[in-house]
Amino acid sequence: MNIFQEVESEVRSYSRNWPAVFDVARGSELWDVDGRRYLDFFGGAGALNYGHNPPALKRPLLEYLERDGITHGLDMHTQAKADFLTAFRDRILKPRDMDYKVQFPGPTGTNAVESALKLARKISGKESMINFTNAFHGMTLGSLSVTGNSMKRGGAGIPLVHATPMPYDNYFDGKVPDFLWFEKVLDDTGSSLNDPAAVIVETVQGEGGINPARVEWLQGLADLCQRHGILLIVDDVQMGVGRTGPFFSFEEAGIRPDIVTISKSISGYGLPMALVLIKPEHDVWSPGEHNGTFRGNNPAFVTATAALHEYWSDDTLERNTIRKGEKVQEAFTRIAKDTTSVELTARGRGLARGIEFAQPELAAKVCATAFERGLLMETSGPSSEVMKILAPLTTTDDELDEGLEIIAESVKTVINGA
Ligand SMILES: *Cc1c(COP(=O)(O)O)cnc(C)c1O
C-alpha cells in the first residue's frame, strides 16, 4: 500500500488510470519520480493550454514572488490586478469590440458558473434555467443542477431542481430540426415549462464527449434567446482561452453572450483563477453579494498577464491551433478508416479532439494502452466512450506526431486484442 492508498480518499480518480508518481513537467512533457518521460495530451483537462511551466510566465512569477509582491489580496486593488485588467482590456476585449465587465469569483470554474447562475436570476427575477443534454458545468449544487451526467448529479444527494434540459445540437443525429422542442414549449401556454431566466451552454461539450455544436446552431440559440428575452450564458471554462482557436470559443459564431464564464487556462500556469464576464447593462451585483477568499490570487494575475502579452498580441497561436487541430482530425479520421471491425468517429474543433468508440469500453482500454507507451489522455462522454485529447496548444509538431503515432498503435493493439 502506498501513501496515496493509505491516506488519500477513495474519491481520487485520474491517479487510478495513471499509477505513476509525477514530479517534473515542462511544456507537453512530464517525468515521474523514476525519470520516465510521458507526453501529456491530457493538458490538465484544459488548464494547461500553454503547457507546463511556460518560461515566459515563470520568469515574471518568480520575480514577483522574489520581490514580495502581494500573494493574497481578496478583492483589494493590487498592481498585479490592475496589470491583468489592463492587458485583458487591451489584448482581448477591445480588439473584439467587447465592453464586458470583469468579475472575479472564487478561483474555480464551478464558482464562475455559480456566479453566472445567481446573476442571471437576479437580472431576470426568474429562477428557472435551461441546460443541455450531456452538459458539464462543475460539481457544486448550482452547477450540478445544469449538468447532465447522472453519476455526477447523484453525488449531490438532494434533488437538483430549477433547470430544464433541452436537446444539444445533434442529439437526434440531425433528424430533428434545431430547437423544435425548445421553441414549441416556450410558445405553448400548456407546456408547463417554467419561464426561464437563462440558457447555459458550452460551444463544444468537453466532458460530454467532445461534441461541437455547429456554428449555425449556436447562432440559432442566440437568436432564440434574444426573441424570447432569455439571457445567454456561455460556459467557456474549458473551450475558452484558445482551445478551439480564437480566444473565446463563441467568436466563430459571431454571437454576444450576456454572461461568459472563464477559468481553467486563464492563469496560463495552472494556477487557480476564474472570471465572469458580464455585459455592462447586466452588472447589477451589490457589493459583496458574491465573494470568495481567493478571488485575488495575485500570482495567477501575474502569469495571466504575461500569457496575454506572450500569446495574444497577434494571431500566431490561433492559427497554429487551428492547423494542429486539422492535423489531429486527419490522423483520427485515418485511424477510424483503418479500423474496420469497430465503428470509430473522429470529432472536435480546434485542439479539442476525440474519437468515439461504438463499443464504449474500448476508449478506456486505448487510453490505458497509450499510457503504457508513455502518453496521457482521458476519456469523456456519458459512457466514457470518447477518447479525448486536450494537448497543450504549444505542443510541437514533432510531439504531436509522436503522440498521434502512439494513439494509432494503441487503437490497433486494443482492436486486434478485442
Ligand atoms: C471544468 C469545467 C467546469 C468546472 O471547473 P472547476 O474548476 O473544476 O470547478 C465548469 N464548466 C466546464 C465547461 C468545465 O469544463
The ligand as an SDF file (V2000), in Angstrom:
LIG
                    3D

 15 15  0  0  0  0  0  0  0  0999 V2000
  -14.0140   22.0050  -15.7200 C   0  0  0  0  0  0  0  0  0  0  0  0
  -15.2860   22.6920  -16.0620 C   0  0  0  0  0  0  0  0  0  0  0  0
  -16.0480   23.3620  -15.0810 C   0  0  0  0  0  0  0  0  0  0  0  0
  -15.6940   23.3070  -13.6210 C   0  0  0  0  0  0  0  0  0  0  0  0
  -14.4820   23.8700  -13.3280 O   0  0  0  0  0  0  0  0  0  0  0  0
  -13.7910   23.5130  -11.9120 P   0  0  0  0  0  0  0  0  0  0  0  0
  -12.5960   24.3950  -11.8610 O   0  0  0  0  0  0  0  0  0  0  0  0
  -13.4350   22.0450  -11.9710 O   0  0  0  0  0  0  0  0  0  0  0  0
  -14.7770   23.7910  -10.8680 O   0  0  0  0  0  0  0  0  0  0  0  0
  -17.1710   24.0530  -15.4900 C   0  0  0  0  0  0  0  0  0  0  0  0
  -17.5480   24.0790  -16.7820 N   0  0  0  0  0  0  0  0  0  0  0  0
  -16.8600   23.4410  -17.7430 C   0  0  0  0  0  0  0  0  0  0  0  0
  -17.3150   23.5250  -19.1480 C   0  0  0  0  0  0  0  0  0  0  0  0
  -15.7130   22.7100  -17.4140 C   0  0  0  0  0  0  0  0  0  0  0  0
  -15.0540   22.0330  -18.3560 O   0  0  0  0  0  0  0  0  0  0  0  0
  1  2  1  0
  2  3  1  0
  2 14  2  0
  3  4  1  0
  3 10  2  0
  4  5  1  0
  5  6  1  0
  6  7  2  0
  6  8  1  0
  6  9  1  0
 10 11  1  0
 11 12  2  0
 12 13  1  0
 12 14  1  0
 14 15  1  0
M  END
$$$$
